[in-house]
Amino acid sequence: MEGSRTYQKSEEEKQPAMRVLAVSREGAHFYRLVEASGSSLELEKAFPSYPVATLAKFAPHQGRLAVIADPMGLHIVDCHAGREVRLIIRQTAISALSFSPLDRFFVTCEKFVQGEKNLIVWDITTGREVA
């Protein structure tokens, strides 16, 4: 076809590496998709790993990930930067978590203890308890 041009992406325009978080009995680890080697996965060493993680939830609007990596700790990872941005330590074990629809807040559920709060709403930006 006369006058047509083929468009090729420059190095700056290429898509960033696709990352996958795997949560299993071996913990929570980030992997990177490697297309050059036939679309295989390699451990992403620049991202944090959690060898004893039990649960992870992704907040798509903010690009954050919450990981319960030990019974008393909740780790918040910024997936864009590839680093942990917040650690929340609790006195009782966190058993479940969920993000609000716009990822501004998250909720944790802890083991019930008489006279203590066990359902807590957190501000994702500050890490402070709000309700």
Secondary structure, 3 states (H helix, E strand, C coil): CCCCCCCCCCHHHCCCCCEEEEEECCEEEEEEEECCCCCEEEECCCCCCECCCCEEEEECCCCEEEEEEECCEEEEEECCCCEEEEEEECCCCEEEEEECCCCCEEEEEECCCCCCCCEEEEECCCCCECC
